[in-house]
């Protein structure tokens, strides 16, 4: 870097004019990020503003739409099923995220030790994340089937009567949460593992010399130094939990009798957009989801100073 | 350094080009419309069971019209309507596609389907060969927008083995609802998990039949008023709820978990009301040869069959209107309809004999009996909204959360509100 400054004296006197080399660098850089940026603008940014526009209209399936201002948003306040969906999403997130991260943390720590076959364990635990959601939904639907499912069949052996996992309005949400935890543990574990391996072994060696037990090491060294990774995992997990849709959609059809008890935010967006064909209202819901996730993420960013340890 | 940069630039350019190529999907050969050029037109369907026969029909059509190839594309029911509306809204729709009476009003209003009255006249199609109840579902303001393709009527399916074991004679056209309940009670065996008759909380192939039989209606003929607050309508629903209350039918929870069809194929359901399309699935399963069909039972001295049937529609902005009409016309003629009769009941009356021959061994005579009194499927422009309310309210009624009367009265109130807010066909 220093060589750059000393090669041409012109730079100190004529700051504005860039050397041809620098100019080339800049152009190359912009060209390289162009494809991704273009994709981002065309498929994310522009549609976002379009959705924002639609949320103020009464767009249906076909035909022109008229501007109705805040009517969609006013309607959201009194929409019972939307309130239920928000509640479903929050319960889903509050339960699945901490449990998933906790299990992932324990597994990551265990799999950080040099035991035989640990790469096999890591692979097995990571497999759910790379399995197609359709396959996951199909298998778990079979597990949960009231009359022919694996779980109820297993319970039957012990004489316990099976539950209606996917059909009982009181437990369907929790059945779905179990699948969520199962499918996300592997992903969180792999990231936490990477974080663990970033912790210098010198800390552990030093603490062993000072006579620290394994548990003390975990809470005093591992956890604090892992907080940046944990913060990342937490933010990503919450975002993905609030946007959960595909597995639930494939396990619970939209005309199921328990749909109101389990549908999260993105599902009710789907129903309004494509089942009721109320695309204006659905766009308003999409904006609401955006605002909720944005608010929670900003809150997390603010709070990170309190508990995340960047050394 | 320089070669690395060039390489990186080339790679990113390649990726962009690859992305663009992957995004474009329409691969149509010709752009002009001269009659001796080769065309490929697309035809969208939703039933994977019917895809093989549709492909055979397309091949036969091309043999007779060598310059037109038909590309049959199957889009499963769950995604069909989403795909169709996005395609139509985006200006890149299928040339021909299946249309359901549940959505035809909406798509006509959206100007997606081509009006075909002039084409019908030019080609000299004899519309009397298609039941009027079917053509009515695709006509609005005396204009026709799709040709009826098939008719799906409700049949009473019964498991012959269960009847034989209990030594009860099979259902026939004289059966009334009371007789049905009586027999179903005898066939119900709770300890073995066998139920006599299925009661589903849906209208199609269920209470959409019994409601008119009891003298009520779901929606008025001008599509402005709900019929659910009429006592006659509510009676048509109550009969089904009673089946569940008496233990003759599985509960809604059980049926949500395992469909009627699956229970029937597993021998756990002795009878149920199904569509005639179920025969294809049953004939490919373990229950083949062990079941038969009969007419739906008489209620109040009447037998009325709520007929559904899909239609063949042409996209209003297709680039190949003549080719599309040729394909549609061929499907609607004797040859196309005869081929169709192997899997569904054709709308074309002269082909019904072919259908019965293809399903020999089953009591298809029942269908001729039912064809005597058909009523079109209840629908409106924005039906999806009130159908959701109907579904929610029926769940409450069928699971016992509310009485049938209360659930139906609430349904009527909400339905009337939604119907009042519906746009009219012309604006």
Interface residues (C-beta under 8 A of the other chain):
Chain A: X28 X31 X32 X34 X35 X38 X39 X60 X61 X62 X63 X145 X146 X147 X148 X164 X166 X167 X168 X253 X255 X256 X257 X258 X274 X275 X276 X277 X278
Chain B: X5 X8 X9 X12 X13 X15 X16 X19 X78 X81 X82 X85 X88 X89 X106 X107 X109 X110 X111 X112 X193 X201 X252 X253 X254 X256 X257 X258 X382 X384 X385 X388 X391 X395 X399
